[in-house]
Amino acid sequence: MKRTLRLAIVFAVVWSGLPARPMAAWAQAEAQALQQIKEAESNIPVGPGDVVSIGVFPVQEYSREVTVQPDGKVELPLIGALQIKGMNSRDIQTLLEAKYARFVANPKITVNIRRYSGRRVAIIGQISSPGYYEFRDGMKLLELVSLAGGPRDLAKPSKTVLLRQAGGRPQALDVNLAAVLRGEFDRNLELMPGDTVVIPKAAYTKSAEWMAINVLPWLALSASLATLVVLAK
């Protein structure tokens, strides 16, 4: 996973055409991107079609890789049918540790999401609750911003960027979120599964610096999300 993201960042640097920056700066940007991705992925709620790997230790014969059914349930040894729709990996881990404690002494549970259904969008940067959100048909930019709690005080919404995979290549689309928030709803773009919205800080005014700090690290996140979509097909 991390190797894939590092390669995505290198690709993003070449694709952007920006001047080279010191290696320390790129390393910092990469580390920031990986941390944001890790935090965001741990908060993704699971849904029907997602594949979840569950490890039960020390009794590994109870470990399973299961697919979330249309009703949001999975079938597990000893426990039976369990509703996990809308829960993230940490929530599932806590729930399973409590459930298996009835059968196993001091159970240690690991939960890894092997594959998502692909219908996710992400919003990151200067937003109150950055992370992944469930995509809904007809979903638009303002709805996603509202779900994420709105821009932070240091945000510069007029410089918002929408990252989208088109034909296997990333695109960065300028989005004037400030205009949308003022009521110019003709600018309220319709989203697609796999989109990532990036809201930058107001402090960065030079375009090259702004791109390096705000967009390039998150192209890795966009690539990661696109990978989930491809795996789901």
ROFI-506683 format. One line per 2 residues: number of its first residue (from 0); for each residue x, y, z of N, C-alpha, C. Coordinates in steps of 0.2 Angstrom, whole numbers, plus 2048, in hexadecimal, padded with zeros to 3 digits. Example, Ala and Ser with C-alpha at 12.3 -4.5 7.8 and 13.67 -1.06 7.14 Angstrom:
ROFI-506683
0 = 842/7E4/827/83E/7EA/827/842/7F0/827 ~ 840/7F5/823/844/7FB/824/840/800/827
//
This chain:
ROFI-506683
0 = 804/7FA/800/800/800/800/804/806/800 ~ 809/807/805/80D/80C/805/812/80D/7FF
2 = 814/808/7FC/818/808/7F6/814/80B/7F1 ~ 80E/809/7F0/80A/80B/7EB/809/813/7EB
4 = 808/815/7F1/807/81C/7F3/80D/820/7F1 ~ 813/81D/7F3/819/821/7F1/81A/822/7EA
6 = 818/81C/7E6/819/81D/7DF/814/822/7DC ~ 80E/822/7DF/809/827/7DD/80C/82E/7DE
8 = 80F/82F/7E3/812/836/7E4/817/838/7DF ~ 81B/833/7DE/820/834/7D9/81D/836/7D2
10 = 818/832/7D0/814/833/7CA/811/83A/7CA ~ 80F/83C/7D0/80B/843/7D0/810/848/7CF
12 = 816/847/7D2/81B/84D/7D1/81D/84E/7C9 ~ 81E/848/7C6/81F/848/7BF/81A/84B/7BB
14 = 814/849/7BD/80E/84B/7B9/80C/853/7BA ~ 80E/855/7C0/80C/85C/7C1/811/861/7BD
16 = 817/85F/7BC/81B/863/7B8/81E/869/7BC ~ 81E/869/7C3/820/86E/7C7/828/86D/7C8
18 = 82B/872/7CA/833/872/7CB/834/86D/7D1 ~ 83A/86A/7D0/83C/865/7D6/83D/869/7DC
20 = 83B/866/7E2/83B/868/7E9/840/864/7EC ~ 843/867/7F2/848/863/7F6/845/85C/7F8
22 = 849/857/7F8/847/850/7FA/843/850/801 ~ 846/854/805/843/854/80C/83C/857/80C
24 = 83A/85C/808/833/85E/807/82F/859/804 ~ 831/855/7FF/82D/850/7FC/82C/84A/801
26 = 831/849/805/831/843/80A/82B/845/80F ~ 82B/84C/811/826/84E/816/81F/84E/813
28 = 81F/850/80D/818/850/80A/816/848/809 ~ 81A/844/807/818/83D/807/816/83A/80E
30 = 81A/83C/813/818/839/81A/811/83C/81C ~ 810/842/81A/80A/845/81C/804/842/818
32 = 805/840/811/800/83D/80D/7FE/836/810 ~ 804/832/812/803/82C/814/7FF/82C/81B
34 = 800/831/81F/7FD/831/826/7F5/833/825 ~ 7F4/838/820/7ED/839/81F/7E9/833/81C
36 = 7ED/830/817/7E9/82A/814/7E8/825/81A ~ 7ED/823/81E/7EC/81E/823/7E6/820/828
38 = 7E5/827/82A/7E0/829/82E/7D9/829/82A ~ 7D9/82B/824/7D3/82B/820/7D1/824/81F
40 = 7D5/81F/81D/7D3/818/81C/7D0/815/822 ~ 7D3/816/828/7D1/813/82E/7CA/816/830
42 = 7C8/81B/82D/7C1/81E/82F/7BC/81D/829 ~ 7BE/819/824/7B9/818/81F/7B3/813/821
44 = 7AD/814/821/7A8/810/823/7A7/80A/81E ~ 7A6/804/820/7A6/7FF/81B/79E/7FE/819
46 = 79D/7FB/813/797/7FA/810/796/7F4/80C ~ 790/7F3/80A/78F/7ED/806/794/7EC/800
48 = 797/7E6/7FF/79C/7E5/7FA/7A3/7E6/7FC ~ 7A4/7E9/802/7AB/7EA/804/7AE/7E3/807
50 = 7B4/7E2/806/7B7/7DB/808/7BB/7DD/80E ~ 7BA/7D9/814/7BD/7DB/81A/7C1/7D5/81C
52 = 7C7/7D5/81E/7CB/7D0/821/7CC/7D1/828 ~ 7CA/7CB/82C/7C9/7CC/833/7CE/7C6/836
54 = 7D3/7C8/83A/7D7/7C4/83D/7D5/7C3/845 ~ 7D5/7BD/847/7D3/7BB/84E/7D9/7B7/851
56 = 7DC/7BA/856/7E2/7B7/859/7E1/7B6/861 ~ 7E3/7B1/864/7E8/7AC/861/7E4/7A6/85D
58 = 7DE/7A7/85C/7DA/7A1/859/7D9/7A3/852 ~ 7DE/7A2/84E/7DE/7A4/847/7D9/7A0/842
60 = 7D6/79B/844/7D1/797/840/7CB/79B/840 ~ 7CA/7A0/844/7C4/7A4/844/7C5/7AA/83F
62 = 7CB/7AB/83D/7CC/7B1/838/7C9/7AF/832 ~ 7C6/7B5/82F/7C2/7B4/828/7C3/7BA/824
64 = 7C3/7B9/81D/7C2/7BF/819/7BB/7BF/816 ~ 7B7/7C4/818/7B0/7C4/816/7AE/7CA/812
66 = 7A8/7C9/80F/7A5/7CE/80B/79F/7D1/80E ~ 79F/7D7/80F/799/7DA/812/793/7D9/80D
68 = 78D/7D6/810/788/7D5/80C/783/7DB/80B ~ 77E/7DA/806/77A/7E0/805/776/7E3/80B
70 = 775/7DF/810/772/7E1/816/777/7E4/81B ~ 77D/7E4/819/782/7E7/81E/785/7E2/823
72 = 784/7DC/822/786/7D7/827/78C/7D3/824 ~ 790/7D0/829/795/7CA/827/793/7C4/82B
74 = 795/7BF/829/795/7B8/82D/79B/7B6/830 ~ 79C/7B5/836/7A2/7B4/83A/7A1/7AE/83E
76 = 7A7/7AA/83F/7A7/7A4/843/7A5/7A6/84A ~ 7A1/7A2/84D/79E/7A3/854/799/7A8/855
78 = 79B/7AE/852/796/7B4/853/790/7B3/84E ~ 791/7B1/848/78B/7B1/843/78B/7B7/840
80 = 785/7B9/83E/784/7BF/83A/785/7C5/83E ~ 789/7CA/83C/78B/7D0/83F/78A/7D6/83B
82 = 786/7DB/83D/785/7E1/839/78B/7E6/83A ~ 78F/7E8/835/795/7EC/835/794/7F2/830
84 = 78F/7F2/82C/78E/7F8/828/78E/7FF/82B ~ 792/803/828/793/80A/82B/798/80A/830
86 = 79C/805/832/7A1/805/837/7A8/805/834 ~ 7AD/808/837/7B3/808/834/7B7/803/837
88 = 7BD/802/835/7C1/7FC/837/7C3/7FC/83F ~ 7C4/802/842/7C5/802/849/7BE/800/84D
90 = 7B9/802/84A/7B2/801/84E/7B1/7F9/84D ~ 7B3/7F6/847/7B2/7EF/846/7B6/7EB/84B
92 = 7BC/7ED/84C/7C1/7EA/850/7BF/7EA/857 ~ 7BD/7F0/85A/7BA/7F0/861/7B4/7EC/862
94 = 7AF/7EC/85D/7A9/7E7/85D/7AB/7E0/85E ~ 7B0/7DE/859/7B2/7D7/859/7B6/7D5/85F
96 = 7BA/7D9/862/7BD/7D7/868/7B8/7D6/86E ~ 7B3/7DA/86E/7AE/7D8/873/7AA/7D2/872
98 = 7A8/7D1/86B/7A5/7CB/86A/7A9/7C4/86B ~ 7AF/7C4/869/7B3/7BE/869/7B6/7BD/870
100 = 7B5/7C2/875/7B7/7C1/87B/7B3/7BC/87F ~ 7AD/7BB/87C/7A9/7B6/87F/7AB/7AF/87E
102 = 7AF/7AE/879/7B2/7A7/877/7B9/7A6/877 ~ 7BD/7AC/877/7C4/7AC/877/7C7/7B0/87C
104 = 7CC/7AE/880/7CF/7B2/885/7D4/7B7/882 ~ 7D2/7BD/884/7D6/7C3/881/7D7/7C3/87A
106 = 7D2/7C3/876/7D3/7C3/86F/7D6/7C9/86C ~ 7DA/7C8/867/7DD/7CE/863/7DA/7CE/85C
108 = 7D7/7D3/85A/7D4/7D3/854/7D7/7D8/84F ~ 7D8/7D6/849/7DB/7DB/844/7D5/7DB/83F
110 = 7D4/7E1/83C/7CF/7E3/837/7D3/7E6/831 ~ 7D3/7E4/82B/7D5/7E7/825/7D0/7E7/820
112 = 7CF/7ED/81D/7CA/7ED/817/7CE/7EB/811 ~ 7CD/7E6/80E/7D1/7E3/808/7CE/7E7/802
114 = 7C8/7E8/801/7C5/7EB/7FB/7BF/7EF/7FD ~ 7BF/7F5/7FA/7B9/7F9/7FB/7B4/7F8/7F5
116 = 7AE/7FA/7F5/7AA/7FA/7F0/7AB/7FF/7EB ~ 7AF/804/7EC/7B1/809/7E8/7AD/80F/7E8
118 = 7A7/80F/7EB/7A3/815/7EB/7A5/81A/7F1 ~ 7AA/81D/7F0/7AD/821/7F5/7AF/828/7F2
120 = 7AF/82D/7F6/7B2/834/7F4/7B6/836/7FA ~ 7BB/83A/7F9/7BF/83D/7FF/7BF/844/7FF
122 = 7C0/847/804/7C1/84E/805/7C7/84F/80A ~ 7CC/853/809/7D2/854/80D/7D4/85B/80D
124 = 7D9/85C/811/7DC/863/812/7D8/867/818 ~ 7D6/86D/816/7D3/872/81B/7CC/871/81C
126 = 7CA/86B/81E/7C3/869/81F/7C2/866/826 ~ 7BC/867/829/7BB/865/830/7BC/85E/831
128 = 7B9/85A/82D/7BA/853/82E/7BC/84F/827 ~ 7C3/850/826/7C6/84D/820/7C5/845/820
130 = 7C4/842/81A/7C4/83B/819/7C0/839/814 ~ 7BE/832/814/7BA/82F/80E/7B3/830/810
132 = 7AE/830/80B/7A7/830/80C/7A4/82C/807 ~ 79E/829/809/79A/825/804/798/829/7FE
134 = 799/827/7F8/796/82B/7F2/78F/829/7F1 ~ 78B/82E/7F0/784/82D/7EE/783/830/7E7
136 = 77F/82C/7E3/77D/82F/7DC/77B/836/7DC ~ 77E/83A/7D8/77C/841/7D8/77F/845/7DD
138 = 784/843/7E1/787/846/7E6/78B/84C/7E3 ~ 78B/852/7E6/78E/858/7E4/793/85A/7E9
140 = 797/85F/7E7/79D/861/7EB/79A/864/7F2 ~ 795/868/7F1/793/86B/7F8/790/866/7FD
142 = 78D/861/7FA/78B/85C/7FF/791/858/802 ~ 796/857/7FF/79C/854/802/79F/859/807
144 = 79F/85F/805/7A2/864/80A/79E/865/810 ~ 797/864/80F/793/864/815/794/85E/81A
146 = 794/858/817/795/852/81A/79C/852/81E ~ 7A1/856/81C/7A7/856/81F/7A8/85C/824
148 = 7A2/860/825/7A2/865/82A/7A4/86C/828 ~ 7A6/86D/821/7A7/873/81F/7AF/875/820
150 = 7B1/87A/81C/7B8/87C/81C/7BA/87F/823 ~ 7C1/87E/824/7C3/880/82A/7C5/888/82A
152 = 7C7/88B/82F/7C8/892/82F/7CE/894/82A ~ 7D3/890/82A/7D9/892/826/7D8/88F/81F
154 = 7D2/88D/81D/7D1/88B/816/7D1/890/811 ~ 7D3/88F/80B/7D2/893/805/7CE/890/800
156 = 7C7/890/801/7C3/88C/7FD/7C3/88E/7F5 ~ 7C5/894/7F4/7C5/896/7ED/7CA/892/7E9
158 = 7CF/88F/7EC/7D4/88B/7E9/7D4/884/7EA ~ 7CE/881/7EB/7CC/87A/7EC/7CE/877/7E5
160 = 7D0/871/7E6/7D2/86C/7E0/7CE/866/7E0 ~ 7CB/864/7DB/7C8/85D/7DA/7CD/858/7D7
162 = 7CF/853/7DA/7D3/84E/7D7/7CF/848/7D4 ~ 7D0/846/7CE/7CB/841/7CB/7D0/83D/7C6
164 = 7CE/837/7C6/7D1/832/7C1/7CD/832/7BB ~ 7D0/833/7B5/7CD/833/7AF/7D1/82F/7AA
166 = 7CF/829/7A8/7D3/825/7A3/7D9/823/7A6 ~ 7D9/822/7AD/7DF/81F/7B0/7E4/824/7B2
168 = 7E3/82B/7B0/7E7/830/7B2/7E4/835/7B6 ~ 7E8/838/7BB/7E5/83D/7C0/7E4/844/7BD
170 = 7DE/847/7BE/7DD/84E/7BC/7DC/852/7C3 ~ 7DE/858/7C2/7DD/85D/7C8/7D9/863/7C5
172 = 7D3/863/7C7/7CE/868/7C5/7CD/86E/7CA ~ 7CE/874/7C8/7CD/87A/7CC/7C6/87A/7CE
174 = 7C4/87B/7D4/7BD/87B/7D7/7BD/881/7DB ~ 7B9/886/7DA/7B8/88C/7DE/7B3/88B/7E3
176 = 7B5/887/7E8/7B0/886/7EE/7AD/88C/7F1 ~ 7B1/891/7F1/7AF/897/7F4/7A9/89A/7F1
178 = 7A9/89A/7EA/7A3/89C/7E6/79D/898/7E7 ~ 79E/891/7E8/798/88D/7E9/795/88F/7F0
180 = 799/890/7F5/797/892/7FC/793/898/7FC ~ 795/89D/7F7/792/8A3/7F6/78B/8A2/7F3
182 = 789/89C/7F0/783/89B/7ED/783/89B/7E5 ~ 789/89A/7E3/78A/899/7DB/78A/892/7DA
184 = 784/88F/7DA/783/888/7DA/784/885/7D3 ~ 785/889/7CE/787/886/7C7/78E/884/7C8
186 = 792/886/7CD/799/883/7CE/799/87D/7D2 ~ 793/87B/7D5/793/875/7D9/793/86F/7D5
188 = 79A/86C/7D4/79B/867/7D0/798/860/7D2 ~ 796/85C/7CE/794/855/7D0/79A/851/7D0
190 = 79A/84D/7D6/79F/849/7D7/79F/842/7D4 ~ 7A4/83E/7D3/7A5/838/7D1/7A8/833/7D6
192 = 7A7/82D/7D6/7AA/828/7DB/7B2/829/7DA ~ 7B5/829/7DF/7BC/829/7DF/7BF/830/7DF
194 = 7BB/836/7DF/7BD/83D/7DF/7C0/83E/7E6 ~ 7C5/843/7E5/7C8/845/7EC/7C8/84D/7EB
196 = 7C5/850/7F0/7C5/858/7F1/7CA/85A/7F5 ~ 7CE/85F/7F3/7D4/861/7F7/7D3/869/7F9
198 = 7D2/86B/7FF/7D1/872/801/7D7/874/804 ~ 7DB/879/801/7E2/87B/804/7E1/880/809
200 = 7E7/881/80C/7E8/887/811/7E8/88E/80D ~ 7E6/893/811/7E6/899/80E/7ED/89C/80E
202 = 7F1/89A/812/7F8/89C/812/7FC/89C/80C ~ 7FB/896/808/7FF/895/802/7FD/899/7FC
204 = 801/89D/7FA/7FE/8A2/7F4/802/8A0/7EE ~ 808/89E/7EE/80C/89C/7E8/80A/895/7E5
206 = 808/895/7DF/805/88F/7DC/809/889/7DD ~ 810/88A/7DB/814/884/7DC/814/881/7E3
208 = 815/886/7E8/815/884/7EF/80E/881/7F1 ~ 809/884/7EF/802/882/7F0/801/87B/7EE
210 = 803/879/7E7/802/873/7E4/806/86E/7E8 ~ 80D/86F/7EA/811/86B/7ED/80E/869/7F4
212 = 80C/86E/7F8/809/86D/7FF/802/869/7FF ~ 7FE/86C/7FA/7F7/86A/7FB/7F5/864/7F6
214 = 7F7/864/7F0/7F4/860/7EB/7F9/859/7EA ~ 7FF/85A/7E9/803/854/7E8/803/84F/7ED
216 = 803/850/7F4/802/84B/7F8/7FC/847/7F8 ~ 7F6/84B/7F6/7F0/848/7F6/7EE/844/7EF
218 = 7F3/845/7EA/7F2/841/7E4/7F3/83A/7E6 ~ 7F7/839/7EB/7F8/832/7ED/7F2/82F/7F0
220 = 7EE/833/7F4/7E8/831/7F6/7E3/830/7F1 ~ 7E3/834/7EC/7DE/833/7E6/7E0/82C/7E2
222 = 7E6/82B/7E2/7E8/825/7DE/7E6/81F/7E2 ~ 7E7/820/7E9/7E5/81A/7EE/7DD/819/7ED
224 = 7D9/81E/7ED/7D2/81D/7EC/7D0/81A/7E5 ~ 7D4/81D/7E0/7D3/81A/7D9/7D4/812/7D9
226 = 7D9/810/7DD/7DB/809/7DD/7D6/805/7E0 ~ 7D2/808/7E5/7CD/805/7E9/7C7/804/7E4
228 = 7C6/809/7DF/7C1/808/7DA/7C2/803/7D5 ~ 7C9/803/7D3/7CA/7FE/7CE/7CA/7F7/7D1
230 = 7CC/7F6/7D7/7CC/7EF/7DA/7C4/7ED/7DB ~ 7C0/7F2/7DC/7B9/7F0/7DD/7B5/7EE/7D7
232 = 7B8/7EF/7D1/7B5/7EE/7CB/7B6/7E6/7C9
//
